[in-house]
Amino acid sequence: MRFFTRDCNTGFRDGFMLLQVFYNKGNFNRYYKGFMLLQHFARHF
């Protein structure tokens, strides 16, 4: 259970960093899609 939680946290952190990269590039469309995808995963966990 502890490993699962740590794995999820790593995934969320990597996803957030990826969103920041898209946002910094000014590609809002990809940023929005990535954010929706992250919310989709957040609903399942």
Helices and strands as residue ranges (DSSP letters): H 2-25, H 28-44
